[in-house]
Amino acid sequence: MTPGKLLDSTNIAPGTRLKADACIVGSGAGGAAVAHELTKAGMSVVVLEEGRSFAETDLVTKPSWAFRHLYQGRGIQVGRGNIVLPMAAGRAVGGSTFVNSAICFRTPDHVLDEWVKDHGSPWTKERMAPLFGEIETALDVAKTPPELARKNSLTFKRGADKLGLDGDFISRNAPGCVGCGVCQLGCPTGGKGSVDKNLLPRAISRGAMVLSETHAHTILVDKGVARGVVANVLSRDEEAPMHEVTVEAERVFLCSGAFGTPQLLQRNKLCNGSGQVGQNLHVHPGQATGAIFDEEIRYWDGVTQGYFVHMDGAILETFTGTPELYIAGLPLGQMNLGKLKHLATVGCMIRDSGHGSITWQGEGKLPSITYDTNDADRKKFVLGARMNARIWFAAGAKGVWPLMSTGTSMVTSEAEAIAALPDDLPKERLVLYGSHPQSTCKFGPDKATSVCKPTGETHEVEKLYIADGSIFPNAVGVNPQISIMSLATGIARDVAKHG
């Protein structure tokens, strides 16, 4: 094999053995950032990615196709506890950045301050600021222009402006965006700046090897030191193991995300002296509010998420989806296809204090995922739904579904919305969706209560690093890709400097 290649399973021969300064498991936000940084320092890198590499011409803009090919668990992973919470994560070269909405928020200062104070983090807001800037430049991050936000977002902005709320157009890494509104199905124009378009190609140009369709299953450890990774090479059609590839490396970076990284550690019975591997699962639960207008909104036209409003502990973000996704979730008997073009939608995404866990169940099986919400989070959703209804009515809505789901009723005034959303609204009435899993291998200075050090190196295995959203000690509170890439860059830079 020649270094500096993106290879698929057809190009990896049985019995292949590679050597590198670093083996990285996962090619998403964390893995791509680590590969980018280490190759800048002149290190040799091999990246292992379970998913396929997709060009724009490969994509089919249908949810059924996307769930089958672009998502972990084929889009059906669900957390079960005192609620049932669907959870999504990407599975392709580029990881979840391939299917996200390109939203770019920096980690809030108060969260970084909290991590320093409560979790021994060296990643202060002063240290992180230049890293955020570097990543934003590398990804061509820019604020969404109104002409791409279009009617759904602009209508929400109209209501927020009338109420004098703190909102703005969302910054996104989508330099070539045309506003087609199907980010979650993969960008069919190539306009989104997912890491397969920037950080990974730059790492490849400096010699990195990216092996797609390779499922890492064994972490090689000798005398307490990580020495490499063994992976199955998967067949294209059935995704069944065909043969193995072994990567011998001076360092191993786990960057498979808050679902993949803990399962790999659990499978290998590593780094769980604290009992925290797979625990402490946080997500960003979201609840939708829909509104009906006399004017045409055509919510599917424009960027998937274009405008936001800040709330205490929550963010209200406009969002769109393809019509077939909405038909399943619309209030039956109150909406039809003729009215669909008059529908507007927004979500409330909270920084959760509820939490869950993920546990590996065996090769070829879906993991066991638990998740419990709590009363504090329930109250945030009630307040968020009230505010969303208030904004829509200020924008001129004729009716609002405060909790957009089957079986809910439309209200025609703000007073009716508040009455429909009492302080004691049961959590079972919420219809939530969980994005951005994180925190399942949290960092901390104490090996008795955390999985890895704030430097990313695990407490129990030397030269085994974690550099993805799983190391956040708690929920970051905003769409996390910039936080993950910036922190992974800092971790990799320190390794390159001192290693």
N, C-alpha and C positions, 0 to 999 in steps of 0.2 A: 504494500500500500504506500501511496505517496502522501506525506503530510500536507495539510492544507486542503482538505477535501470534505464535502458533505456526501456521505455514502448511505445507501439503503441496504436492505438485507441481501439483495442480489449481488452485492459487491463485497460481501464479507465471507471469506472462505472458511470452511470447517477447520477448527484447531488454530485459528488466528490468535497470536499473542503479540501484544503491543507493549511498549515501554514509554513512559512519559513522566515529566516532572509532576503532573497533576492529572488525576482522573476525576471528572465532574459527572455526577449522576443527575440528569435533568437539564433541559435546554431552555427553560422559561426565564422569567425575570431574574432570578438569582443565579442560575447556571450560566446564562449568557453574560451577565455582568462579571462574574468571576473569570470566565474564559477571556473576555475582552481585556480585563485588567492584567491577568497573568501573562498573556501573550504580549502585551505592551512591555512587560518587564523581561521579555525574552525567554520565557519558560515554555516548554513543550506541553501540550494539553490534548487530552482525549475527552470528548463529551459523549455520554451515552444517553440516548433518548428513546423511550418506549414507543412514542407515536411516530407517525409518518411525516415526511416533508411534503407540503402541498404548495403548488403554484396556483396562481389565480385561476388558470384554465382548468384546474382539477376540481374546483369547488362547485357544489350544487347548492343553490340558495334555498334549501328546504330544511326545516327543523329536523325532520326525520333523518335525513342524510347527515346533518351536522352532529346530531346526538350519537349516531352510529360511529362516525369517523373522527370527531374532533374533541369528544368529551370523555373523561374518565367514567367508567361504569356505564358507558353509553347513555349518559345523561339521566340515569335513574337512581343515583345515590341519594339516600334519605336518612336524616337523623331522626331517631325516635326516642322520646322521653315523655315529658308532660305535654309536649306538642309534637306534631309531625312536621319536619322541616326539610323540604327538598334542598339539596346542596350541589353546586356545580364546580367543576375544575377542568381545565383544558388538558388535552392529550395530543400533542403534535409538536413538531419542531417549532419552537417559540412558546410552548407551554400555554398557559392561560392568557398570555398577551396576544395570542393568535385569535382568541374568541372574546376578548373583553371589549369594552366600549371606548378604549383609548383614553380614559380619564386620568388626569395627572394632578394629584394633590400632594403637596409636601406633608410629611409628618408634622402635625401641629406642635408648636413649641411646648404647650402644656403637657403633651404626652411625653415628649423627650425629657422634660424636666421631671416628670413622674418616674420615668424609667431610671434616671440618674439617682433620684432620692430613694426609691423603694426597691430597686433591682440591681444596684451597683453598676449601672451602665456608664461606660466611658464615652458614649456617643451623645455628647452634649449638642445643643442647638447650634453652638458656635462651630463645632467640629463638623456637623452635618450640613450646614448651609452651603459650603463650597461643593460638597459631593452632590447635593441636589442640583446645583447649577450645572455641574458637569454632565449629569445624566439628562437634564432637560435640553441641553445643547446637543448632546449625542442623539437624542430622540426627536429633535425638531419640534419641541413642545411650543404650542401657541394657543392663545385664547380663541375659542370658537367664534367665527364671524357670524353676525346675524343672518346673512344670506344662506348659511349652511344650517343654522339652528332651526330656522323655518317656523311654521305656524304653531306647532305644539309648544315649543319652548318660548316663542315670542308672546303667546297668549298667557302663559304662566307668568312671564316677566311683567306683562301688563298689570296683572292682578297684584303681584308683589310690589311693583312700583306705586300703585295706588295706596297700598298699606304702609309704604315707607320701610320695607323690610330690607335686611342686609343680604343681597343676592348679587350674582354676576354670571356671565357666560363661563362655561366650564373650559379649563385648559385641557388640551388633548394632544397626544402624539399622533397626529394624522395629517401630515403635510400635503398629501394628495387627495384628501377627502372630497367626495362629490355629494355627500349627504344622502346616500342611498338607504341608510337606516338598517343595515343587516349585519352590523359588526359581530354579533354573537354567532353568526353562521360562517365566519371567516370573511375577510374583505375581498370581494370579487374584483375590485379595481386595482388592488395593491397600494391603495392610498394611505392605509393605516401603517404607522411606524412601529409595528410589533417587532420584537427583537430578532426575528428571522430576517428582517429587512435592514438591520443596522449593526447591533452589537455582535451578533454571530458572524455575519459575513466579514466584518473587520477582523475578528479573531481568526477566521479561516484564512484570510489573506496574509496573516502573520504565522501561519503554519498549523493552526488548530485542526484536529480531525473531529468531525461530528458524525457519529454513527447512529442513524435513525433505525427504528424497528428493532431495538435491542433492549431487553428487559433485564435490568440489574437484579441479581438475586443473592449474591454472596459478597460480603466485604471481607477481603483477605486481611487477617490480623496476625502478626507474629510478635510474641513477647510484649503485647500491649501497644503495638504500633501498627497503624494502618499501612498496608503494603500494596493494595490494589483492589480490583473489583472483577467478578466474573458475571457475565450476562448471557442470557439466552438470545439468540438471533431468531426473530419471529418471521413466519411466513406472511406474505402480503395479504392474502385473501382470508385465511382462517385465523391469523395471528397466533398460530401454534408454534411452540419451540421447535426449531430445526436442528440447531447445533449451538455451540458456545463460542464466545470470544472472551479472552482474558486480557486485562489491562494491568500491568505491573506499574506502580506509581509511587513516587516519594511522598505524595499527599493525596488524600481523597476528600472531595467536597460533595456533600449530600445536598442537592438543590432540587429535590422532587416535590417540594411544597408541603403544606401542612397535612396532606393526606399521604403522599408517597414516602416522605422521609421517615416518619415514625414507623410505618409498616415495614420498611426495609430494616430498621434497627430491631424491631420486634422479631422479625423472621430470623435475624442473625443472633438474637439474644445478647444484644450489646447495649451498653450505656444506660441501663435502666436501674442502677442502684438506688436512684431517688424514687423510683416508681412513677416518674413523670412522663415517660415516653408514651405519646398518644393521649395523654391527659391535657386538661386546660384548653380544650378546643374552643376557640372563639370564631365567630363569623360576623358578617354584617347582615343581620336579618332585615328584610325589607317588606313593606306593606304598601300596596297600591291604592290610589284614589283616582277614580274616573269622573269625568264631567261631560255633560252634553251641551252643545252650543247651537244657536240658530245658524251661525256661520260655519262654513266648512273648515275643519281643522286638518284633516288628512294626516293624522298623527304619525303614520308610517313614512311620511316624506320629511327628510332632514336627518341630521345626526341622531344617533340613538339616544344620547343624553347630552343636552346642550345648555341647560341653565340650572342653577342651584340657589337655594336659600339656606342660610345657616340657622340652626336652632341649638339650644343647649343640649348637648349629647346626641345630636342627630343632624342629618343633612337631608333636605328635601331636594330631590333631583328629578327633573323631567326624564321620561324614558319612553321608548317606542319598541315595537316588535312587529313582526309580520302579521297580517290579518288572521291567518290560521291559528296562531298562538292565542289570539285574543278570543276567538269564538268559543274555545273551551272554557274560558274563565269569566265570560261576561254574564251578567245577571239574566238568566233565561226568562223570556216573556217580556223583558223590558228593553231589549236591544235587538236589532236585526241588521242585516247587511246594508240596507238602505240608509240606516242611521250611522253606520260605523264611521263614515267620513266626517261626522260631526263630533266624534269622541275625542277628548283630550285626556292625557294620562300623566301622572306624576307618582313618585314613590317616596316613602320615608325610610331612610336607612339609618340605623342607630349604632352607636358604639355600645356593644352589649356588655352586660355584667353577668348574664347567664352564661353557661358553658357546657361543654360536653366532652366526648372522647372518641377515639378511633382505634380499632383493634384489628390487626391482621387475622384473617380466618383461614388462610391456606391458599396454596397456589390455585389460580383460576377462579377464586371466589371473591365476591364483593366483601369489603370490610364491614365489620359491625360498627355503626356510628350511633352515638347517643347525643342527645342535646336537650337540656332543660332551660326554659326561659324562667324569669323571675318577676316579681311584682314591680320592681323598679323599671325593668324594660317594658313591661306591659303598659305602665303609665306613660312612658315615652311614646309608644305607638298611639295611644289615645290622643295625646297632645299633638302629635304629628298629623294624625288624620284630621283633627279639628282645624289645624292651621292650613292644611292643604285644601279642605273644603272652603275655608274662609277666603283663601287666595283665588280659588276658581270662581266663587260668587263675585268677588271684587272685579274679576276679569269679565263678568257678564254671563256666567253659566246659567242655563235654565234649570239644570238639575245636576246633582252630584251623588255618586256612590262613594260614601266615605271609606268603606272597606270593599274595594272592587273584587267581587267574587260571586259565585253562584249563590242564590238564596238571600242576597241582601237587597234592601229596598232603596230606591232613589229618594233623596230629599230635595226640597225646592227652596230652602232658605238656610241661612247660617244657624238660625235658632233650631230648626229641625235637625241639622247636622249635630249640634251639641247635644240635643235630646237623644239622638241615636248613638251617641258616644259618651255614655255616662262614666263617671270616675271609676265605677266598679265593673266596667265592661269585662266579662270573663275572657281570659286568654284564649279559650277555645273558639271565640268568635273571630279571632285574628286569622288571616290567611297569609302566612309568611313564606318568604323565599330566602335561602341563605347563600350569600356570596362571600368570596374572599376568605376562605378558611385560613386560620393562622394559630400560632402559639402552642402547638402540640409537642414541641421540643424546646421549651422556653430557656432563655439564657438567664444566668445569675451567678453570683460569686460563690455560692454554697452548693457543693455537689450533692448535698442531702436533699435539696429542694429544687434543683434544676438539672437540665440535661447537658448543657454546654456552658462554657464560659462566655462572658460578653465579647470575647475575641472570636467567637464562633467555634473554637476547638472544643471537642467534647471533654468532659471531666475525666472519663474513664479510658479513652483510647487516644494515644498521642497521634498527631498528624491526621486525625479524622475531624473534619470541619463540617459545620452546618451553616449554610448561607442562603436561606430562603425565609419565607414568612413564618415558618414554624418556630423560629427562635424569638419572635416577639414575646415579651413576658405577659402581655395582655393585648386587647384589641387596640389597633392603631386609630380607629375611628373615622378613617377616610379611605377611599379607594387606594389600595396599598402598593401598586406597582412601582411608583417612584420611591417609596420607603424601602421596598425590598431591593431594588437595583442599587440604591445609594448605599445601604448598609452592606450589601454583598461586595460592592466596590471597595468600601473601606476595609472590610475583612480581608479581601484578596490583596489589597495594597500592603497591608501590614504583613501578611505572609510573605509576599514577594520581597519586602524590605528586610525582613528579619530571617527569612528562611533560606 
